[in-house]
Amino acid sequence: MRTTRTGLPQAAFAVALLVSVVVLFLPASGVPTAPPGTDKAVHLLVFAALAVAGRWAGLPHLPLGAGLAVYALGSELVQGLTPLGRSMSLADVVADIAGILLGLLAWAALSRRAR
């Protein structure tokens, strides 16, 4: 899929990053209550959106995927080791990685279809 020179893809990636920062680093007191498992779906969708937006912005898939994986792990460490009142979760990292893979695969499928 071709990107345009309007800056829209880069802006979309920047917005996706900002949303992820809010979602991942909101103190526990600000996290809404939800049914069990909802947080895993949110993690998956956030990282899928980051992967799709990153590819749309023209970032190569391997560096993007690796960078997002490091971000996923780092976000869990920050949640668990800072006074945010949140906890580290391997299940969240797994959901993040699944989201990254889903986003990269979705972009590849859309790119093939557009050709």
N, C-alpha and C positions, 0 to 999 in steps of 0.2 A: 504494500500500500504506500502510495506516495504521500509525503508530507508537504504542506504548503509553506510558503515563506511569510505567512501572516503573523506567525508567532503564537497562533492559537494552540498548536500541540504543546509547545513549551509552557504556555500558561496553564493548560490543562494538567500537565505533570506537576507544576508548582502548586496548583490548587489541591491536587491529590496528596501531595506531600504535606501541605498544611493541614488538611483534614486528618491525615494519619497521625500527625503530631498531637492534635487535639484528642483523637480517639485513644491513642496509646499512652499518653502522658497526663491525662486528666486525673486529678487526685481521686481516691476511692470515694470520697464524700460527694463527688459530682457525677459518679457513674450511676446511671439509672438502673433500677432493678428490672430484671427480665427473666423469662423462663430459662431453666438450665439448658446449656448448649448454645444459647443465643450469642454469647460472646465468641464462640468458635466460628459461627457463621459471619459475624462482623469482622473478625480477623481475616478469614478467607476472602471476603469481599473487598476489604481495604487493600490487601496485598494484590489481589487480582486487578483492581483498578490501578494501582501503582504500576504494575507490569504492563498493562495495556497502554496507559498514558505515557509511560517511558518509551515503549516501542513507537508509539505515534509521534513522540518528540524526536525520534531518530536514534535513540540509544541502542547500541548493539546488544543482542539478547544475552550473550554470556556475561559480559560485565554488568549489565543491568540485573540479571538474575542473581549473580554473586553478591552484588552490592545490596540488593533487597534482602537476601538471606542474612547478611551481616547485620543489616538494620533490624531484621526480625529478632535475631538473637540479642542484639544490643538493647532493644526496647524491653525485652523481658528482664534483662539484667538491671536496667534502670528501674523498672517497676518493682523489682524485688529488693533492690539494695539502697533505695532512696526513701525519704519520708513521704512518698506519695500514698502510702497505705495500701498499695496494690501488691499482688503476689506474683512470683515467677511461676510460669507454667510451661512445661514441655509440650503439653497438648496445644497451647497457643502457638508455639513455634511450629509445630506440625501443621496446624491450620494455616499459618502464614506461608509456609513453604508450599502447601497445596494450592494456596491462592496464587502464589508466584507462578507455579507451573500451569495452573489453569489460565491465567492471564496471558502467559507466553504462548500457550497452545491456541488460545482463542485468537490472538493476533496473527499467528501463522496461518490459521484457517481462513481468517478474513482476508489476509494478504493474497493467499492462493486464489480465493474466490474472486477478488477484485481484478486479478490478471486475466 
